[in-house]
Amino acid sequence: MFYNRLLIPGLFLCLSVFSFGCASAPSNTNTTPSPEPSSASATPQSSPLTGFEKDLKYIRDGGYTYVWTFSRKDKKPLDKDDSAFLRTNAPQVVDWVTTDEGKKVIAGTNFNLEEGNMAALRKRFVVEDYSNK
């Protein structure tokens, strides 16, 4: 008796799931599939930023008013003396990011370095202004 009480509701449940869970096939099998969207109309994906562009974006996303890059005039990687010189002569810089395999540093600040020690920095480094670019 106990067996019948479990069997009948279980059987009913299985039949219900099977009958409602299966979709019926369309009656017209000669339909043509809808065309896929053309790849020409799709918008091209921009390539991910790498190297300098990625580092520059990081500094710009910091919301700084002034963004500069500094590199050695002989195009060699910056060394510890260069780093010390930059930090001493541009103490207002909030964010420094070394990029281009150590050959450049990007600086972000809200202080205009032109009003500070920019002359000393330009004597030693190639300076590029990326503010508002």
One Martini backbone bead per residue (centre of mass of N, CA, C, O) as a GRO file, in nm:
protein
  133
    1MET     BB    1   0.059   0.063  -0.022
    2PHE     BB    2   0.299   0.253   0.007
    3TYR     BB    3   0.401   0.210  -0.282
    4ASN     BB    4   0.150   0.337  -0.429
    5ARG     BB    5   0.175   0.626  -0.306
    6LEU     BB    6   0.457   0.679  -0.459
    7LEU     BB    7   0.414   0.588  -0.756
    8ILE     BB    8   0.189   0.769  -0.866
    9PRO     BB    9   0.310   1.055  -0.818
   10GLY     BB   10   0.581   0.995  -0.962
   11LEU     BB   11   0.461   0.928  -1.239
   12PHE     BB   12   0.313   1.194  -1.278
   13LEU     BB   13   0.566   1.375  -1.262
   14CYS     BB   14   0.723   1.253  -1.500
   15LEU     BB   15   0.505   1.306  -1.719
   16SER     BB   16   0.492   1.611  -1.684
   17VAL     BB   17   0.783   1.680  -1.748
   18PHE     BB   18   0.794   1.545  -2.026
   19SER     BB   19   0.551   1.697  -2.166
   20PHE     BB   20   0.653   2.002  -2.089
   21GLY     BB   21   0.975   1.981  -2.162
   22CYS     BB   22   0.901   1.921  -2.453
   23ALA     BB   23   0.950   2.012  -2.770
   24SER     BB   24   0.808   2.057  -3.058
   25ALA     BB   25   0.818   2.011  -3.376
   26PRO     BB   26   0.797   2.151  -3.659
   27SER     BB   27   0.582   2.111  -3.925
   28ASN     BB   28   0.782   2.289  -4.100
   29THR     BB   29   1.086   2.165  -4.256
   30ASN     BB   30   1.128   2.397  -4.506
   31THR     BB   31   1.276   2.599  -4.352
   32THR     BB   32   1.472   2.877  -4.335
   33PRO     BB   33   1.722   3.014  -4.205
   34SER     BB   34   1.826   3.277  -4.060
   35PRO     BB   35   2.029   3.516  -4.110
   36GLU     BB   36   2.322   3.623  -4.025
   37PRO     BB   37   2.497   3.860  -3.924
   38SER     BB   38   2.698   4.078  -4.051
   39SER     BB   39   3.037   4.153  -4.013
   40ALA     BB   40   3.031   4.443  -4.143
   41SER     BB   41   2.821   4.566  -3.921
   42ALA     BB   42   3.019   4.532  -3.715
   43THR     BB   43   3.196   4.642  -3.460
   44PRO     BB   44   3.504   4.707  -3.395
   45GLN     BB   45   3.754   4.603  -3.200
   46SER     BB   46   3.959   4.718  -2.979
   47SER     BB   47   4.264   4.711  -2.892
   48PRO     BB   48   4.453   4.653  -2.649
   49LEU     BB   49   4.635   4.805  -2.431
   50THR     BB   50   4.987   4.887  -2.439
   51GLY     BB   51   5.216   4.993  -2.249
   52PHE     BB   52   5.217   5.319  -2.275
   53GLU     BB   53   4.907   5.353  -2.311
   54LYS     BB   54   4.829   5.212  -2.046
   55ASP     BB   55   4.993   5.399  -1.854
   56LEU     BB   56   4.863   5.664  -1.943
   57LYS     BB   57   4.576   5.589  -1.866
   58TYR     BB   58   4.625   5.551  -1.567
   59ILE     BB   59   4.699   5.848  -1.513
   60ARG     BB   60   4.447   5.982  -1.637
   61ASP     BB   61   4.246   5.829  -1.439
   62GLY     BB   62   4.349   6.013  -1.189
   63GLY     BB   63   4.284   6.330  -1.263
   64TYR     BB   64   4.506   6.494  -1.378
   65THR     BB   65   4.621   6.799  -1.504
   66TYR     BB   66   4.920   6.681  -1.519
   67VAL     BB   67   5.120   6.530  -1.791
   68TRP     BB   68   5.437   6.361  -1.792
   69THR     BB   69   5.741   6.286  -1.962
   70PHE     BB   70   6.048   6.098  -1.892
   71SER     BB   71   6.375   6.094  -2.054
   72ARG     BB   72   6.658   6.011  -2.174
   73LYS     BB   73   6.878   6.141  -2.406
   74ASP     BB   74   7.024   5.841  -2.455
   75LYS     BB   75   6.782   5.614  -2.425
   76LYS     BB   76   6.815   5.499  -2.158
   77PRO     BB   77   6.759   5.367  -1.880
   78LEU     BB   78   6.655   5.432  -1.584
   79ASP     BB   79   6.796   5.517  -1.282
   80LYS     BB   80   6.840   5.587  -0.951
   81ASP     BB   81   6.941   5.879  -1.008
   82ASP     BB   82   6.702   5.967  -1.178
   83SER     BB   83   6.484   5.919  -0.967
   84ALA     BB   84   6.598   6.111  -0.754
   85PHE     BB   85   6.589   6.367  -0.928
   86LEU     BB   86   6.287   6.369  -0.981
   87ARG     BB   87   6.189   6.371  -0.681
   88THR     BB   88   6.343   6.633  -0.604
   89ASN     BB   89   6.233   6.824  -0.865
   90ALA     BB   90   5.922   6.667  -0.826
   91PRO     BB   91   5.738   6.658  -0.542
   92GLN     BB   92   5.435   6.703  -0.668
   93VAL     BB   93   5.424   6.426  -0.758
   94VAL     BB   94   5.202   6.153  -0.723
   95ASP     BB   95   5.251   5.987  -1.000
   96TRP     BB   96   5.448   5.701  -1.099
   97VAL     BB   97   5.540   5.553  -1.427
   98THR     BB   98   5.703   5.295  -1.558
   99THR     BB   99   5.816   5.264  -1.903
  100ASP     BB  100   5.954   5.133  -2.171
  101GLU     BB  101   6.163   4.947  -2.025
  102GLY     BB  102   6.262   5.205  -1.836
  103LYS     BB  103   6.279   5.477  -2.038
  104LYS     BB  104   6.015   5.579  -1.889
  105VAL     BB  105   5.822   5.840  -1.724
  106ILE     BB  106   5.511   5.896  -1.565
  107ALA     BB  107   5.344   6.201  -1.468
  108GLY     BB  108   5.118   6.295  -1.194
  109THR     BB  109   4.952   6.622  -1.151
  110ASN     BB  110   4.828   6.950  -1.010
  111PHE     BB  111   5.107   7.070  -1.073
  112ASN     BB  112   5.296   7.313  -1.230
  113LEU     BB  113   5.620   7.253  -1.328
  114GLU     BB  114   5.681   7.530  -1.467
  115GLU     BB  115   5.678   7.665  -1.164
  116GLY     BB  116   5.931   7.505  -1.106
  117ASN     BB  117   6.189   7.259  -1.208
  118MET     BB  118   6.188   7.233  -1.528
  119ALA     BB  119   6.467   7.329  -1.618
  120ALA     BB  120   6.626   7.100  -1.480
  121LEU     BB  121   6.476   6.867  -1.622
  122ARG     BB  122   6.548   6.954  -1.922
  123LYS     BB  123   6.859   6.918  -1.898
  124ARG     BB  124   6.832   6.589  -1.846
  125PHE     BB  125   6.554   6.563  -2.007
  126VAL     BB  126   6.297   6.439  -2.186
  127VAL     BB  127   6.005   6.641  -2.233
  128GLU     BB  128   5.652   6.556  -2.215
  129ASP     BB  129   5.330   6.685  -2.284
  130TYR     BB  130   5.000   6.523  -2.176
  131SER     BB  131   4.819   6.749  -2.136
  132ASN     BB  132   4.518   6.751  -2.286
  133LYS     BB  133   4.550   6.480  -2.508
   0.00000   0.00000   0.00000
